[in-house]
């Protein structure tokens, strides 16, 4: 039976060659496109090949290639693509176990890429009415993936031609599929402009600055999407539990609430503290960020806000990058309880060496906080291969753009700003940047668990799933879900995880 997809994965990552110039189709005849060019002869073999792999849900699956002739495969000669243009010819028996394992691993990655594309297409097209042209949408998916492969191979001629065709079909005010495609098209265009010719090493990078449009889009995301407000709710609920029985609490806010003006998270915390009976505790907040002026502006607003409810409050501004933080930078007082708040911040430190993040986590551990709140995107956008990252991002952001359909009308300019200047900027960073410029390095909650444990932290399971569910019912559109995962809360859209919140304590 014919497959609906055809992919030619081609990975380039800090190397001078196109590593995977191969084809993939889910029907058997396409086996001729694999690195073992004569493996199409498997169609004449009775051997049964089983290639196990694990998908993103960690369910074991198998791909079975059943054939109808004798087992002469063991004596079949074939060619092996070496990646540099040379060919090696020999019998099957002459292959080492490593070569066989490499072949199985390569095929597994390609099949997973095709499955990811199918899932992304399903997310895109599943909710679209037929009159919107699901057939055209499928063609757009296939063409978008083909363009990503051409960009990965640094084939500027082919990629440029595909980008020209794609731009005519991707509309900023179109279907969710067309809108997210427009962001990926721009990201691919940016990457194509940055890559060096074949034969050079690596990919050049550029630093993406913060624009006024992105700043406005951030505030719109806060107002429209539940992602950030959910993070603040879970964090504040956990911090209030840490307040119990304490007279003085110090909160260190890494990134100072994403740079949002007015300190929304801490206004909410002050309100919830003021609603309590009895003597109010003393609250200190240290805001960490790159702009002392903005930090001071937020701090002054919070001081006035706290005065209105007669809460003893102090604000400290610490202008610093997270990578440069030292334990002595914080004015700690004996007897006060310390809480660390990190909302969508630490993924920017997940670099190839891992050294920057490990150093920051060690510094935070040295502060001996009673509680550390960690909220990060629950997605896998930091894989070593460009095409894999592209497919993961396509799947993830398709769900996010689909959720925006449930919250805003089709031609609402606010939605266009959120998509193009907030999520679109994330997509561009994931797809078009490499090295230090690539800061949107989102990873799964399981990876954060391992990382936090290695740094010495122990999990402090969240216990307020009932409160979180009630909050979601009041503050988010139907389709959003909250699930508890090993003591963490995961906010998702129609079963697709988006944000994961967890709490940690020093062992």
Secondary structure, 3 states (H helix, E strand, C coil): CCCCCEECCCCCCCCCCCCCCCCEECCHHHHHHCCECCHHHHHHCCCEEEEEEECCCCCEEEEEEECCCCCHHHHCEEEEECCCCCEEEEEHHHCCHHHHHHHHHHHHHHHHHHHHHHHHHHHHHHCCCHHHCHHHHHHHHHHHHHHHHHHHCCCHHHHHHHHHHHHCCCCCCCCHHHHHHHHHHHHHHHHHHHECCCCCCCECCCCCCCCHHHHHHHHHHHHHCCHHHHHHHHHHHHHHHHHCCCCEEEEEEECCHHHCHHHHHHHHHHHHHHCCCCCCCEEEEEEEECCHHHHHHHHHHHHHHHHHCCCCEEEEEEECCHHHCCHHHCCCCCCCEEEEEEECCHHHHCCCCCHHHHHHHHHHHHCCCCEEEEEEEECCCCCCCHHHHHHHHHHHHHHHHHHHHCCCCCCCHHHHHHHHHHHHHHHHHHHHCCHHHCCCCCECHHHHHHHHHHCCEEECCCCCHHHHHHHHHHHCCCCEEEEEECCEEEEEECCEEEEEEEEEEEC
